[in-house]
């Protein structure tokens, strides 16, 4: 069993450790970071793969419309040609030329439309996959942020509680002990470590027989390696 003085110091150490832990958590607090990175990746993919599908789709609609316009034109020229109003051979030749060129335009467009039809299916599959994952990830991210707000509040509440409890825990520590404690804490973040078997619970170093016996004997001893104050308690194994 540790001395009453060391037990009180250990209580303070537990408060300080938890405060440190909360500060570290707060410093690295970026929930949903991985999801956010994946969303950025997917958005970049959408700008290429997704855009490819959208461009094909737009082109298909435009070309369909062009074919329709050209077919209407063809009908009109046909009507003119065989409507009995055209008499001169020059006019006939001109109309024939126009019919030929319009048919050629239609056939060129239809060729391109066949290529688009081949490509648009797989392109849509790819684009849809990205859109679906983006939607899922965005929902996940929103959920993660919501959870994070709750966790942050919880941490802040606990931090305030510990900060409030600290002065009372510190007040009962003798001044020399306190200044030793604070010096070690300033250097190592935490000032105490439990003796776990023969090892320092802070850095893991195996302690000498002399240190172990002193610690068990309620003497204030420090780890031979990290210099934290060693705390021995039957409860800590
Ligand atoms: Zn140590």
Boltz pocket constraint, residues with backbone or C-beta under 6 A from the ligand:
constraints:
  - pocket:
      binder: B
      contacts: [[A, 193], [A, 200], [A, 201], [A, 202], [A, 203], [A, 204], [A, 205], [A, 223], [A, 224], [A, 225], [A, 226], [A, 227], [A, 228]]
      max_distance: 6.0
